[in-house]
Amino acid sequence: MGLWEGLFAARTQRMKASDIREAFKLAERGDIISFAGGFPSPETFPLDEVAEVAEGVARQMGATSLQYGPTEGLYELRELIAHRMTGEGVPCRPEEVLLTNGSQQALDLIAKVTLDPGDAVIVEKPGYIGGISAFGNYEAAFWPIPLDDDGLQVSFLEERLLENRAGNGRPGSGPKLCYVVPNFQNPSGVTLSEERRRRLVELAVRFGFAVVEDNPYGEIRFEGSPRPHVKSFDGDGRVLYLGSYSKVAFPGLRVGYVIGPEDVIRKMAIAKQGTDLCSNTFGQKLIVECEKRGLLQRHLRSIIDVYRRKRDLMIEAMGEHFPKEVHWTYPEGGFFIWVTLPEGMDAKEMLPRAVAEERVAYVSGGAFFTDGSGPNTIRLAYSQAPDEWIVEGIRRLGAFLKREMARRKAGARPAGKPPLEQEIGELSRTF
Amino acid sequence: MAVSQSELSFARRMEGMTGNVIREILKLTQQPDVISFAGGLPSPDSFPESHIRRILEEIGGEFTSILQYATTEGYPPLREFLAAWVQGRGIEATPDQVLILTGSQQGIDLACKALLDPGDVVLVERPTYLTALQVFRMYQARAVAVPGDDEGIDPDALEKAIAEHRPKMLYAVPTFRNPSGETWSPERRRRIAQLTAAAGVVVVEDDPYGLLRYDGQPLPAVKAFDEAGNIIYLGSFSKIISPGLRVGYAVAREQLLRKLVIGKQTTDVHSSNLSQYIVNAFGRSPAFQSHLETICAQYRAKRDRMLAAMEAHFPAEARWTRPQGGLFTWVTLPETVSTTRLLERAVQQKVAFIPGTPFYTDGGGDHSMRLNFSNASFAQIDEGIARLGRTLKEALA
C-alpha cells in the first residue's frame, strides 16, 4: 500500500478497518431497509425542546462556555451524575466521575491506562465490537466467555480461571479486565441475572481482575424490574461503570462518563489530557440544562414506549415470516435481537444477496466473535427503522431466509457475483 | 476525605504519569488574585460570542442530524470548507484528505496510536510542546530533541539524528513555536520536508497558531512542500474561535489519514456534531475574516504591551524572544537561576509562568520560562510583569 506502510505500529497492523462507516452509508440509502446500525430512532429526538434548551444555553453563554474546560468535565454535570448513581445503589462522589467524549472514549482510556501488550481481557461471546476493538488496539489477548439467556456464563468463566490458575500458578497471569454489557447486551439483547452479577464481582475479587460495566442501554427497559448495577456489589473499587447519553438522549453531542475509584479516574484524566485536553463544553452544558428541566426523564419515558412498540412489531413479524428453524432472543429492553440460523449457514456471505435481492440489511454476527465462530448468527436492530419498515423489512428478510434455506437444500450456489458486494464491503462492526 | 483507591494495576505506559506541570499549575492559579501567564488560553474577549449565540438560536431543523451519530471523518460541509481553507496555508487537499478531530491534541494522540511501538523514536524541537512529550511517553516512545536556532530545526543536525536514531516521526510546531514563539524560515520548511521524505519519516506539523500573525508575511505550511505524502498537518479552531468547542482537524494523504480514522473510531467515534456545525457556520460567514483581524489586533497589542513591560521591569541579564505571532514569549535567564524553584516564589507574589524544563526531553531549560500574553488584560500584564520582574531581580541579587 505504499511508502509508509512499514511505519505503522504493531497495534495498527491489528486494527481492522471498521465498517461502522459502511453501516452509515447503507443507512443513508433510501431504498434499503437497514436493521444494521444501532442508532437511536431520530423520531424520538425532542427537537423543539432541545432547540429551546440550546437557546437558553446560548443566552446564558459566557466566556467560560467557550474556554478550555476542566479535563474531568464540568463539575455540575459530575455532581448530577454522582447524585443519580448514588440513588441507583452506586454511592459515589463527583470526584469519582470522569466525563468522556462518548462512552467509547472511556473504553479507550481504560485500555490505555490498564493494558500492556498481551494482557488478557475477558469478553462476552458474542460481545460489543467497539469495546473489543478498543482493548484490541492496545494489543490485549481475549478470553471469550459464552453467553446464554442470563448473560455471561459465570460458571464457565470460573472454570477457565481455575484452569488457568492450576495451569501455571503464577500470580498475575490471569486476566486483568472483564468487559461486560450487562443490560440488553449488544449484540445479543440478553441481560445478566442478579445472581451472576454478584458472582462475577466475587470472582473478580478472588482472581484479582477489574470489571468494566458498560451500560448504555440499561435505562431503556420495557418490562420487568431493573437489575442492580454490577458496581453496586463492588466492595473494593474494582468495577468501572460506564454510562452514556447517546442512547437515552442523543449521540451527536458525544457525552459519556465513567465512574471508578479516584486514583483510576485521575490516571484516566491524565491520559485524556493527552488525548483531547477536555470534552466539548456545549454538549455538557446542554445535557446539564436538559437534566435540570427534567427533559431527559420525560424523554426516557417516551422513548421506552417507542422502542417497546418497535420490538413488539419486529418480534411479531419474525414469528409470522421467519422459517421455523431460525431462533431468536427476546430482549426486555435496548435495541437488539439476536438471530441464530441453522448450522452451516453463513450470514456474512449471504448479506450482499439480501441487499441485492430484497433490499434489506443486517449485521452478520460473526463480527461480534473474537474467535471466528458464529457465522450463522445475525444482529437485528429495531431501534432506528420506522414502524412500517420494520414489518416490511422482516417480511423481506423472512422470504430471503426461506429462499436461502431452500437453495442450501438443493445444493445450488447462487450464480454470479451480486453487483452490490463491493459497494457494501464487509458490513461487520457497528454500534 | 479519603481518596478512594483501587487495586487495579496500571499499564507500564502510565509509569511516571502523575499529571503534568501545566495541570498542577493551572490548579494553583485558579485563585482569582493570581495573575497567570502560565496557560496557553485564548483571551475570553476573543470569543465570537454573539455570532455563536445566533448560530445556536437558528439551528432549528438541523438538530435532527446534529443529535444523531455521524461519520468518524467529520461533518461533510466542514471537511469541504477546510479543504479550501488550508489553501491559505499553501496546502492542496481534497475534502477526503481532511479528518475532523476533537481538538488538534487528538491528532497527536492518533498519529502516535497509528505509528508508534514502544521504543520507537520521535524527533522533536528543543524545546517543544510539553503535552506532546507527555503523549510520546504514554506510547512508550523515546523523544529525541534536535538542535536548531531561531529559524527552526538545523537541517544538518536533523540528518544526523535521522541516521543515528532511525525515527518514525518528527513532531514540530513550526509556526510561532510553543514554547519559544519562533518561526521556521521558508528555506528550512522546504529542506526539512525534503529530508524527512527522503528518509521515510512522518512529520506531524502542529499548527494551532499559524493564523495568529501580527507582523511579517504569512508563510506556507511545511505541508505545502509535501511531495511524498509524509506530512500530517494539524489545524485547530481553539485559538481562533473557541477551545471549548474542541474542533481541530488533520490533513493528510489517504493512506495516513485512513489509519487516523480507524484509530478515531475506537477513540471517540466522532467529534461533537454541534461543535462542528458551529465552526462550519461561523467559518463560512463573512464575519469570520473580520473576527480574525480583530483578535490579531487584540493579541498584537497584548504582545507589545508585555514586551514593553518586560523591557521596563526585567533585569538586564534576561533575554526573550519577540514573536511575530502566536501566544508566547520565551525568557532565558542566567544559568544560575532555576525557574522551577523560582515559580514557588512567584506564586507567593501572585504571578505564575511555566518553567522551561518540562518543554525539554533531557532536563534542560531550567533557566528559562514561557510567558503567555494572550489571556491576561493590559492591567494584569503591567502588574504581573512588574511582580515577576521584582521576583527575578531578587533571585539574581
Boltz contact constraints between the chains, C-beta under 6 A:
constraints:
  - contact:
      token1: [A, 1]
      token2: [B, 255]
      max_distance: 6.0
  - contact:
      token1: [A, 2]
      token2: [B, 255]
      max_distance: 6.0
  - contact:
      token1: [A, 7]
      token2: [B, 115]
      max_distance: 6.0
  - contact:
      token1: [A, 7]
      token2: [B, 168]
      max_distance: 6.0
  - contact:
      token1: [A, 8]
      token2: [B, 114]
      max_distance: 6.0
  - contact:
      token1: [A, 9]
      token2: [B, 115]
      max_distance: 6.0
  - contact:
      token1: [A, 9]
      token2: [B, 116]
      max_distance: 6.0
  - contact:
      token1: [A, 9]
      token2: [B, 117]
      max_distance: 6.0
  - contact:
      token1: [A, 10]
      token2: [B, 117]
      max_distance: 6.0
  - contact:
      token1: [A, 12]
      token2: [B, 114]
      max_distance: 6.0
  - contact:
      token1: [A, 12]
      token2: [B, 259]
      max_distance: 6.0
  - contact:
      token1: [A, 15]
      token2: [B, 262]
      max_distance: 6.0
  - contact:
      token1: [A, 18]
      token2: [B, 265]
      max_distance: 6.0
  - contact:
      token1: [A, 20]
      token2: [B, 265]
      max_distance: 6.0
  - contact:
      token1: [A, 21]
      token2: [B, 71]
      max_distance: 6.0
  - contact:
      token1: [A, 24]
      token2: [B, 71]
      max_distance: 6.0
  - contact:
      token1: [A, 39]
      token2: [B, 69]
      max_distance: 6.0
  - contact:
      token1: [A, 42]
      token2: [B, 64]
      max_distance: 6.0
  - contact:
      token1: [A, 42]
      token2: [B, 68]
      max_distance: 6.0
  - contact:
      token1: [A, 45]
      token2: [B, 67]
      max_distance: 6.0
  - contact:
      token1: [A, 47]
      token2: [B, 63]
      max_distance: 6.0
  - contact:
      token1: [A, 50]
      token2: [B, 63]
      max_distance: 6.0
  - contact:
      token1: [A, 51]
      token2: [B, 63]
      max_distance: 6.0
  - contact:
      token1: [A, 54]
      token2: [B, 56]
      max_distance: 6.0
  - contact:
      token1: [A, 55]
      token2: [B, 57]
      max_distance: 6.0
  - contact:
      token1: [A, 58]
      token2: [B, 53]
      max_distance: 6.0
  - contact:
      token1: [A, 58]
      token2: [B, 56]
      max_distance: 6.0
  - contact:
      token1: [A, 58]
      token2: [B, 57]
      max_distance: 6.0
  - contact:
      token1: [A, 61]
      token2: [B, 53]
      max_distance: 6.0
  - contact:
      token1: [A, 63]
      token2: [B, 44]
      max_distance: 6.0
  - contact:
      token1: [A, 63]
      token2: [B, 47]
      max_distance: 6.0
  - contact:
      token1: [A, 65]
      token2: [B, 244]
      max_distance: 6.0
  - contact:
      token1: [A, 66]
      token2: [B, 47]
      max_distance: 6.0
  - contact:
      token1: [A, 66]
      token2: [B, 242]
      max_distance: 6.0
  - contact:
      token1: [A, 66]
      token2: [B, 244]
      max_distance: 6.0
  - contact:
      token1: [A, 67]
      token2: [B, 244]
      max_distance: 6.0
  - contact:
      token1: [A, 68]
      token2: [B, 243]
      max_distance: 6.0
  - contact:
      token1: [A, 69]
      token2: [B, 244]
      max_distance: 6.0
  - contact:
      token1: [A, 101]
      token2: [B, 102]
      max_distance: 6.0
  - contact:
      token1: [A, 101]
      token2: [B, 268]
      max_distance: 6.0
  - contact:
      token1: [A, 102]
      token2: [B, 268]
      max_distance: 6.0
  - contact:
      token1: [A, 102]
      token2: [B, 269]
      max_distance: 6.0
  - contact:
      token1: [A, 104]
      token2: [B, 268]
      max_distance: 6.0
  - contact:
      token1: [A, 104]
      token2: [B, 269]
      max_distance: 6.0
  - contact:
      token1: [A, 105]
      token2: [B, 268]
      max_distance: 6.0
  - contact:
      token1: [A, 108]
      token2: [B, 267]
      max_distance: 6.0
  - contact:
      token1: [A, 113]
      token2: [B, 10]
      max_distance: 6.0
  - contact:
      token1: [A, 113]
      token2: [B, 11]
      max_distance: 6.0
  - contact:
      token1: [A, 113]
      token2: [B, 14]
      max_distance: 6.0
  - contact:
      token1: [A, 114]
      token2: [B, 11]
      max_distance: 6.0
  - contact:
      token1: [A, 115]
      token2: [B, 11]
      max_distance: 6.0
  - contact:
      token1: [A, 116]
      token2: [B, 11]
      max_distance: 6.0
  - contact:
      token1: [A, 116]
      token2: [B, 12]
      max_distance: 6.0
  - contact:
      token1: [A, 133]
      token2: [B, 266]
      max_distance: 6.0
  - contact:
      token1: [A, 134]
      token2: [B, 266]
      max_distance: 6.0
  - contact:
      token1: [A, 137]
      token2: [B, 266]
      max_distance: 6.0
  - contact:
      token1: [A, 210]
      token2: [B, 8]
      max_distance: 6.0
  - contact:
      token1: [A, 237]
      token2: [B, 4]
      max_distance: 6.0
  - contact:
      token1: [A, 237]
      token2: [B, 6]
      max_distance: 6.0
  - contact:
      token1: [A, 250]
      token2: [B, 67]
      max_distance: 6.0
  - contact:
      token1: [A, 251]
      token2: [B, 69]
      max_distance: 6.0
  - contact:
      token1: [A, 252]
      token2: [B, 66]
      max_distance: 6.0
  - contact:
      token1: [A, 252]
      token2: [B, 67]
      max_distance: 6.0
  - contact:
      token1: [A, 252]
      token2: [B, 68]
      max_distance: 6.0
  - contact:
      token1: [A, 252]
      token2: [B, 273]
      max_distance: 6.0
  - contact:
      token1: [A, 253]
      token2: [B, 272]
      max_distance: 6.0
  - contact:
      token1: [A, 253]
      token2: [B, 274]
      max_distance: 6.0
  - contact:
      token1: [A, 254]
      token2: [B, 272]
      max_distance: 6.0
  - contact:
      token1: [A, 261]
      token2: [B, 4]
      max_distance: 6.0
  - contact:
      token1: [A, 261]
      token2: [B, 5]
      max_distance: 6.0
  - contact:
      token1: [A, 261]
      token2: [B, 6]
      max_distance: 6.0
  - contact:
      token1: [A, 262]
      token2: [B, 3]
      max_distance: 6.0
  - contact:
      token1: [A, 262]
      token2: [B, 4]
      max_distance: 6.0
  - contact:
      token1: [A, 263]
      token2: [B, 5]
      max_distance: 6.0
  - contact:
      token1: [A, 263]
      token2: [B, 6]
      max_distance: 6.0
  - contact:
      token1: [A, 264]
      token2: [B, 6]
      max_distance: 6.0
  - contact:
      token1: [A, 264]
      token2: [B, 8]
      max_distance: 6.0
  - contact:
      token1: [A, 267]
      token2: [B, 14]
      max_distance: 6.0
  - contact:
      token1: [A, 270]
      token2: [B, 17]
      max_distance: 6.0
  - contact:
      token1: [A, 270]
      token2: [B, 19]
      max_distance: 6.0
  - contact:
      token1: [A, 274]
      token2: [B, 109]
      max_distance: 6.0
  - contact:
      token1: [A, 274]
      token2: [B, 134]
      max_distance: 6.0
  - contact:
      token1: [A, 274]
      token2: [B, 135]
      max_distance: 6.0
  - contact:
      token1: [A, 274]
      token2: [B, 138]
      max_distance: 6.0
  - contact:
      token1: [A, 275]
      token2: [B, 109]
      max_distance: 6.0
  - contact:
      token1: [A, 276]
      token2: [B, 102]
      max_distance: 6.0
  - contact:
      token1: [A, 276]
      token2: [B, 103]
      max_distance: 6.0
  - contact:
      token1: [A, 276]
      token2: [B, 105]
      max_distance: 6.0
  - contact:
      token1: [A, 276]
      token2: [B, 106]
      max_distance: 6.0
  - contact:
      token1: [A, 277]
      token2: [B, 103]
      max_distance: 6.0
  - contact:
      token1: [A, 277]
      token2: [B, 105]
      max_distance: 6.0
  - contact:
      token1: [A, 280]
      token2: [B, 245]
      max_distance: 6.0
  - contact:
      token1: [A, 280]
      token2: [B, 246]
      max_distance: 6.0
  - contact:
      token1: [A, 280]
      token2: [B, 272]
      max_distance: 6.0
  - contact:
      token1: [A, 280]
      token2: [B, 275]
      max_distance: 6.0
  - contact:
      token1: [A, 281]
      token2: [B, 244]
      max_distance: 6.0
  - contact:
      token1: [A, 282]
      token2: [B, 274]
      max_distance: 6.0
  - contact:
      token1: [A, 283]
      token2: [B, 272]
      max_distance: 6.0
